[in-house]
Amino acid sequence: MPLFHFSGLFLFIGVPILLLIAYYIKTKNRERMQMIEKGINPDEGLNVTDYKKYSSLKNGILFLFFGLGLLVGQLLVIFVDEIDKFFAHLIMLLIFGGIGFLINFMIIQKLHRK
């Protein structure tokens, strides 16, 4: 595949993603600074042991769904003739990774209700 395909791919996918990440970091920082100016501690209620406990759950669910995404992507490549292998795997990784994060969120919500 020629190099210009990857540069176009980076321009249309990579640059917007990088801009969204930069915007998120900027707004998050602005929000924290406003909380500090009002005298509110932005880290109040942050418990490191709870974070570590739930990060293992998050990582386990995420890797499980990444594996499922790779499997489904490979099945798409095998059974659909006109599909690009790279994009099939990438799209399935993103979809199943997102599903994994949502399931992790629902599990943590359920645990906090108890």
C-alpha positions in Angstrom: 0.0 0.0 0.0 1.5 3.4 -1.0 2.6 5.8 1.7 0.2 8.5 0.8 -2.7 6.4 1.9 -1.4 6.3 5.5 -0.7 10.1 5.5 -4.3 10.7 4.4 -5.6 8.3 7.0 -3.6 10.2 9.6 -4.9 13.5 8.5 -8.6 12.5 8.5 -8.5 10.2 11.6 -5.4 11.0 13.7 -5.5 14.8 13.7 -9.2 15.1 14.8 -8.5 12.5 17.6 -5.5 14.5 18.7 -7.5 17.7 18.7 -10.3 16.1 20.8 -7.7 14.9 23.3 -6.1 18.3 23.5 -9.5 20.0 23.9 -10.5 17.5 26.7 -7.2 18.1 28.6 -7.6 21.9 28.2 -11.3 21.9 29.5 -10.5 19.5 32.3 -7.6 21.8 33.5 -9.8 24.9 33.2 -12.5 23.2 35.3 -10.0 22.2 38.0 -8.6 25.7 38.1 -12.1 27.2 38.6 -12.7 24.8 41.4 -9.5 25.7 43.1 -10.3 29.4 42.7 -13.6 28.8 44.5 -11.9 27.0 47.3 -13.1 23.6 46.4 -10.7 20.6 46.5 -11.0 18.9 43.1 -9.5 15.7 44.5 -11.9 15.4 47.4 -13.4 11.9 47.6 -10.7 10.4 45.5 -9.6 7.2 47.2 -6.5 5.6 45.8 -7.2 2.1 47.2 -10.6 2.0 45.5 -9.0 3.1 42.2 -6.4 0.4 42.4 -9.1 -2.2 43.2 -11.3 -1.2 40.3 -8.4 -0.8 37.8 -7.8 -4.5 37.8 -11.5 -5.1 37.1 -11.3 -2.5 34.3 -8.1 -4.0 32.8 -9.5 -7.5 32.9 -12.8 -6.6 31.2 -11.0 -4.4 28.7 -8.5 -7.1 27.6 -11.3 -9.7 27.5 -13.3 -7.5 25.1 -10.2 -6.6 23.1 -9.7 -10.3 22.5 -13.3 -10.7 21.5 -12.9 -7.8 19.1 -9.8 -9.3 17.5 -11.7 -12.6 17.1 -14.7 -11.0 15.5 -12.4 -8.9 13.3 -10.7 -12.0 12.1 -14.0 -13.7 11.5 -15.0 -10.7 9.4 -11.8 -11.0 7.4 -12.4 -14.7 6.8 -16.0 -14.6 5.8 -16.3 -11.2 4.0 -14.2 -11.0 0.9 -14.3 -7.3 0.2 -13.1 -6.1 3.7 -9.8 -4.6 4.6 -8.0 -6.6 7.3 -6.6 -3.6 9.1 -9.8 -1.7 9.4 -11.9 -4.8 10.3 -9.6 -5.4 13.3 -9.4 -1.7 14.2 -13.1 -1.2 14.1 -13.9 -4.3 16.1 -11.2 -3.4 18.7 -12.8 0.0 19.2 -16.3 -1.3 19.3 -15.6 -4.1 21.7 -13.2 -2.0 23.8 -16.1 0.6 24.2 -18.5 -2.2 25.2 -15.9 -3.4 27.7 -15.7 0.1 29.3 -19.5 0.4 29.4 -19.8 -3.0 31.2 -17.0 -2.0 33.6 -18.9 1.3 34.3 -22.2 -0.6 35.0 -20.4 -3.1 37.3 -18.8 -0.3 39.3 -22.2 1.6 39.5 -23.8 -1.6 40.9 -21.0 -2.0 43.4 -21.3 1.6 44.6 -25.1 1.2 45.2 -24.6 -1.6 47.7 
